[in-house]
């Protein structure tokens, strides 16, 4: 068994072999932080301050090459650079390209001047919009780039002046090489890119800016450019200003984003096969919407912003769903998350009916049998004239993105165009503005898994749900027993229980 200990100091940790199967996470911060390992099964997330927490996971769940961001659970702790774990390919297969001369990690993040936690808490209490970032951040040095998007509420364009990027990996899985002058990276996503230093000696800007997919008349977004400098070694006279990338798309230009994502395909070869589920037993059609809810604020009934999936806006329970499911507790959640929207209408019309604007709230989950093969189509909507991209992320799983399109999904004609040969394998996919995206996965990782929009304001407003995957009948295909002790966390809003047999609740 290989192991590593990580001290949280806001730094990047790299060079972990693919055979690693034990991690100890040490958090000396007083904030709630999360060790967020993507594509790794059987992991209990770390969200406790001032503790060291061990993690065990199954090494054979690793896909190809993983860049896993470490981030905070609060907007304040997310709004900074926390680094990443890079899992290298095994020695038998190696890289499916020439091994690069070096490797660097760039984390694209958001920055807030004020105490963003206090601002967000106040906004959520009175039903207002959450604060926009004051700037975007970028770290690192050039080489073989592993880029992580740790932004809060925005997808980002990224480019290097006068240098092509060759995208070779996405969310821990290899893709057919894509040579491009820029990339569009969505929230929570990771990309592996190759950069060749083949330009004249000089200094070149590495730049990122927001890709804003909301209405063109909504201009109150962060229009700063995050920059770093790629500087060549050698004897030359440096210019006063580095060269800025001319290939970086403008903030509201959506065509480059669609063009880039349409070029992503899995490697799909002998060493990296594609196994798209074909015996689908559950199909879901999930509409993602902005909505409103009514609530009491200091004795006054008010209407506030909300978001939903199939007209259900998620409410965090008083006890976490994992423990409630593991202990068969009642009254914490209900297993009736709808497989289809309650009302069908023209989801992407310029004007939608008024009755679509309000939503119900609840803690509704969807339960799958072990090894069930699932197809989900996410549908964007224009409720409140607020259609925009939604980066949808599933914890504990990767999935094949088999199709996407503009407008309303047609369940007769659109599946005929599914890519079942080499679809990209992701854990975060961008649901396009006024469009749809289809994905497939096999429910082979038992447990309790969060589905959510990675835009933090939408996550906070309720655009999330939970999938529960039942045990498979053997010890190897069942949820692992919880650790003997889970330390209390005064920063958590959820009342946690000790993970022993006492059943004692902790306030």
ZAMARGU-4260 file (C-alpha; in steps of 0.2 Angstrom, whole numbers, plus 5000, padded with zeros to 4 digits):
<rodrens>
0) 5000/5000/5000 | 5007/5017/4995 | 5002/5032/5005 | 5005/5051/5006 | 5001/5064/5019
5) 4995/5081/5012 | 4996/5097/5023 | 4984/5110/5018 | 4994/5126/5015 | 4986/5132/4999
10) 5000/5123/4988 | 4999/5111/4974 | 5004/5093/4977 | 5009/5083/4962 | 5018/5067/4956
15) 5007/5054/4964 | 5008/5037/4956 | 4993/5028/4950 | 4995/5014/4962 | 4992/5026/4977
20) 4978/5020/4988 | 4979/5029/5004 | 4979/5048/5008 | 4980/5057/5024 | 4973/5075/5024
25) 4979/5087/5037 | 4969/5103/5038 | 4976/5117/5050 | 4963/5130/5044 | 4948/5135/5054
30) 4937/5135/5039 | 4928/5120/5032 | 4938/5113/5018 | 4936/5098/5007 | 4948/5086/4999
35) 4940/5084/4983 | 4946/5068/4974 | 4938/5066/4956 | 4936/5049/4948 | 4941/5040/4964
40) 4928/5028/4972 | 4925/5024/4991 | 4930/5041/4997 | 4923/5051/5012 | 4925/5069/5009
45) 4935/5079/5021 | 4926/5094/5028 | 4932/5096/5045 | 4944/5110/5052 | 4959/5106/5063
50) 4959/5087/5060 | 4969/5074/5051 | 4958/5063/5041 | 4963/5047/5032 | 4956/5042/5015
55) 4955/5025/5007 | 4950/5022/4989 | 4951/5009/4975 | 4966/5011/4964 | 4957/5002/4949
60) 4944/5015/4949 | 4957/5027/4942 | 4955/5030/4924 | 4970/5037/4914 | 4977/5052/4921
65) 4969/5062/4935 | 4971/5081/4940 | 4960/5082/4955 | 4958/5100/4963 | 4958/5103/4982
70) 4946/5116/4987 | 4935/5123/5000 | 4917/5121/5003 | 4913/5139/5006 | 4914/5152/4993
75) 4928/5161/5003 | 4939/5146/5004 | 4934/5141/4986 | 4939/5159/4980 | 4958/5155/4981
80) 4971/5143/4975 | 4972/5127/4984 | 4981/5116/4972 | 4978/5099/4964 | 4983/5081/4965
85) 4990/5074/4949 | 4989/5055/4947 | 5001/5049/4933 | 4998/5035/4921 | 5004/5017/4926
90) 5021/5011/4919 | 5013/4998/4908 | 5004/5010/4896 | 5012/5027/4900 | 5007/5043/4891
95) 4998/5041/4874 | 5010/5054/4868 | 5028/5059/4870 | 5032/5062/4888 | 5033/5081/4891
100) 5049/5089/4897 | 5040/5096/4912 | 5023/5098/4921 | 5015/5113/4929 | 4998/5115/4936
105) 4987/5131/4933 | 4972/5134/4944 | 4960/5147/4937 | 4950/5154/4952 | 4940/5169/4958
110) 4945/5182/4970 | 4934/5193/4982 | 4939/5208/4991 | 4927/5207/5005 | 4921/5193/5016
115) 4912/5183/5003 | 4905/5171/5016 | 4896/5185/5025 | 4890/5193/5009 | 4883/5176/5002
120) 4875/5172/5019 | 4866/5189/5018 | 4861/5187/5000 | 4854/5170/5003 | 4844/5176/5018
125) 4835/5190/5009 | 4834/5181/4992 | 4846/5192/4982 | 4859/5188/4969 | 4876/5182/4976
130) 4891/5194/4974 | 4901/5194/4958 | 4920/5191/4959 | 4932/5206/4959 | 4945/5197/4948
135) 4950/5181/4942 | 4967/5172/4947 | 4980/5162/4939 | 4995/5153/4945 | 5009/5142/4939
140) 5023/5142/4926 | 5022/5135/4908 | 5026/5118/4903 | 5015/5103/4901 | 4999/5111/4909
145) 4986/5103/4920 | 4973/5116/4921 | 4960/5116/4934 | 4945/5128/4935 | 4941/5133/4953
150) 4931/5148/4948 | 4915/5152/4957 | 4902/5157/4945 | 4909/5158/4928 | 4916/5147/4914
155) 4933/5153/4907 | 4942/5155/4891 | 4961/5152/4892 | 4975/5155/4880 | 4994/5158/4878
160) 4999/5172/4866 | 5006/5165/4850 | 5007/5147/4856 | 4995/5133/4852 | 4988/5122/4865
165) 4986/5103/4862 | 4972/5096/4874 | 4976/5078/4878 | 4965/5075/4894 | 4949/5080/4901
170) 4943/5076/4919 | 4955/5062/4921 | 4952/5053/4904 | 4963/5055/4888 | 4955/5063/4873
175) 4960/5063/4855 | 4973/5077/4854 | 4965/5094/4850 | 4976/5107/4843 | 4968/5124/4847
180) 4973/5142/4850 | 4961/5143/4866 | 4951/5132/4877 | 4934/5135/4886 | 4935/5127/4903
185) 4920/5125/4914 | 4919/5126/4933 | 4926/5111/4942 | 4934/5104/4926 | 4952/5099/4923
190) 4961/5098/4907 | 4978/5092/4902 | 4987/5102/4888 | 5003/5101/4880 | 5013/5117/4875
195) 5028/5118/4864 | 5040/5132/4867 | 5044/5135/4849 | 5042/5154/4847 | 5055/5168/4846
200) 5063/5172/4863 | 5052/5183/4873 | 5038/5186/4885 | 5020/5180/4882 | 5005/5182/4892
205) 4995/5167/4898 | 4978/5174/4900 | 4960/5169/4906 | 4944/5178/4905 | 4926/5175/4909
210) 4915/5167/4896 | 4898/5174/4899 | 4883/5165/4892 | 4869/5175/4900 | 4859/5188/4891
215) 4869/5201/4881 | 4860/5215/4890 | 4867/5208/4907 | 4884/5216/4908 | 4887/5215/4927
220) 4900/5202/4927 | 4918/5201/4931 | 4927/5208/4915 | 4945/5207/4922 | 4958/5197/4913
225) 4968/5185/4924 | 4986/5184/4917 | 5003/5176/4920 | 5019/5177/4909 | 5027/5163/4899
230) 5045/5169/4899 | 5059/5161/4888 | 5076/5159/4895 | 5091/5166/4885 | 5099/5182/4880
235) 5087/5194/4872 | 5080/5211/4875 | 5063/5210/4884 | 5049/5221/4878 | 5041/5233/4889
240) 5024/5223/4889 | 5022/5204/4885 | 5012/5199/4870 | 4993/5197/4874 | 4984/5182/4866
245) 4975/5187/4850 | 4966/5170/4850 | 4957/5173/4867 | 4938/5175/4863 | 4928/5189/4869
250) 4918/5188/4885 | 4901/5185/4877 | 4906/5175/4861 | 4898/5159/4863 | 4902/5151/4845
255) 4920/5148/4850 | 4914/5138/4866 | 4903/5127/4856 | 4916/5124/4843 | 4929/5119/4855
260) 4918/5107/4865 | 4912/5099/4849 | 4930/5093/4845 | 4932/5083/4861 | 4932/5064/4858
265) 4939/5050/4869 | 4955/5041/4864 | 4946/5025/4861 | 4960/5013/4858 | 4966/4996/4865
270) 4974/5004/4880 | 4960/5016/4883 | 4944/5008/4878 | 4927/5015/4878 | 4912/5006/4886
275) 4897/5016/4883 | 4882/5008/4892 | 4870/5001/4879 | 4857/4991/4890 | 4848/5006/4897
280) 4836/5002/4911 | 4832/5020/4917 | 4830/5036/4907 | 4829/5053/4915 | 4824/5070/4907
285) 4830/5084/4919 | 4825/5102/4916 | 4837/5114/4924 | 4828/5131/4928 | 4830/5147/4937
290) 4814/5150/4948 | 4807/5160/4963 | 4801/5154/4980 | 4792/5163/4994 | 4799/5164/5011
295) 4797/5173/5027 | 4810/5187/5030 | 4809/5196/5047 | 4790/5193/5047 | 4787/5198/5029
300) 4783/5186/5015 | 4795/5189/5001 | 4799/5181/4985 | 4817/5176/4982 | 4828/5168/4969
305) 4829/5149/4967 | 4835/5136/4955 | 4828/5119/4952 | 4830/5102/4943 | 4813/5096/4937
310) 4805/5109/4947 | 4812/5103/4964 | 4824/5115/4973 | 4835/5105/4984 | 4835/5109/5003
315) 4849/5103/5014 | 4843/5091/5027 | 4847/5092/5046 | 4857/5076/5045 | 4867/5071/5030
320) 4859/5059/5017 | 4874/5047/5018 | 4871/5043/5036 | 4853/5043/5035 | 4854/5030/5021
325) 4867/5020/5029 | 4857/5019/5045 | 4840/5017/5037 | 4834/5033/5045 | 4817/5040/5040
330) 4811/5058/5039 | 4828/5065/5031 | 4824/5063/5013 | 4811/5056/5001 | 4815/5044/4987
335) 4804/5053/4974 | 4815/5064/4963 | 4805/5065/4947 | 4812/5057/4931 | 4804/5069/4920
340) 4798/5087/4922 | 4781/5089/4930 | 4775/5100/4915 | 4781/5100/4897 | 4782/5116/4888
345) 4793/5125/4875 | 4808/5125/4887 | 4819/5137/4876 | 4806/5149/4870 | 4809/5167/4871
350) 4794/5169/4883 | 4788/5155/4894 | 4772/5153/4904 | 4771/5162/4921 | 4766/5146/4929
355) 4784/5139/4926 | 4792/5152/4937 | 4789/5146/4954 | 4796/5129/4961 | 4794/5118/4976
360) 4807/5114/4988 | 4812/5097/4995 | 4825/5084/4999 | 4821/5072/4985 | 4833/5059/4979
365) 4834/5046/4965 | 4839/5028/4969 | 4847/5016/4957 | 4851/4997/4958 | 4869/4992/4958
370) 4876/4991/4940 | 4860/4999/4933 | 4864/5007/4916 | 4857/5025/4915 | 4854/5038/4902
375) 4851/5056/4907 | 4846/5071/4896 | 4848/5088/4904 | 4837/5101/4896 | 4841/5120/4898
380) 4826/5132/4900 | 4823/5150/4898 | 4812/5153/4913 | 4814/5171/4919 | 4823/5174/4903
385) 4839/5167/4912 | 4845/5153/4901 | 4864/5151/4902 | 4877/5137/4902 | 4875/5125/4917
390) 4891/5115/4922 | 4883/5099/4928 | 4894/5088/4940 | 4891/5071/4947 | 4901/5066/4962
395) 4909/5048/4962 | 4907/5045/4944 | 4912/5049/4926 | 4900/5048/4912 | 4900/5047/4893
400) 4893/5063/4885 | 4885/5055/4869 | 4876/5070/4862 | 4871/5089/4864 | 4861/5101/4854
405) 4852/5117/4853 | 4833/5119/4857 | 4822/5106/4865 | 4827/5088/4865 | 4818/5077/4853
410) 4817/5059/4860 | 4814/5051/4843 | 4827/5060/4832 | 4841/5066/4843 | 4846/5049/4850
415) 4849/5044/4831 | 4864/5056/4832 | 4872/5049/4848 | 4891/5046/4847 | 4893/5029/4854
420) 4910/5026/4847 | 4922/5038/4855 | 4911/5050/4866 | 4921/5060/4879 | 4922/5054/4897
425) 4919/5068/4910 | 4913/5071/4927 | 4908/5089/4923 | 4898/5094/4907 | 4892/5110/4902
430) 4873/5110/4898 | 4873/5123/4884 | 4862/5139/4885 | 4845/5135/4878 | 4850/5117/4873
435) 4852/5100/4880 | 4866/5087/4883 | 4864/5068/4884 | 4875/5057/4895 | 4876/5038/4900
440) 4884/5029/4914 | 4884/5013/4924 | 4879/5014/4942 | 4894/5003/4948 | 4900/5014/4963
445) 4888/5011/4978 | 4885/5026/4989 | 4877/5043/4990 | 4882/5055/4977 | 4878/5073/4974
450) 4872/5080/4956 | 4874/5099/4955 | 4876/5114/4944 | 4894/5120/4948 | 4889/5138/4947
455) 4890/5141/4966 | 4875/5153/4966 | 4864/5139/4957 | 4871/5126/4969 | 4866/5137/4984
460) 4849/5141/4976 | 4844/5122/4974 | 4850/5116/4957 | 4856/5100/4964 | 4849/5083/4969
465) 4856/5066/4976 | 4858/5049/4968 | 4859/5034/4979 | 4866/5018/4971 | 4862/5002/4981
470) 4875/4989/4986 | 4879/4975/4974 | 4878/4960/4986 | 4896/4958/4990 | 4908/4966/5002
475) 4918/4973/4987 | 4902/4980/4979 | 4895/4988/4994 | 4897/5004/5004 | 4912/5003/5015
480) 4909/5003/5034 | 4912/5021/5040 | 4927/5026/5050 | 4926/5023/5069 | 4926/5041/5072
485) 4921/5057/5063 | 4926/5073/5072 | 4913/5086/5075 | 4913/5102/5065 | 4906/5118/5072
490) 4907/5126/5055 | 4895/5114/5047 | 4876/5119/5046 | 4872/5100/5046 | 4870/5091/5062
495) 4882/5076/5060 | 4882/5060/5069 | 4896/5050/5076 | 4900/5036/5064 | 4900/5022/5077
500) 4886/5012/5084 | 4881/5024/5097 | 4869/5034/5086 | 4873/5049/5097 | 4869/5066/5088
505) 4881/5080/5089 | 4875/5098/5089
</rodrens>
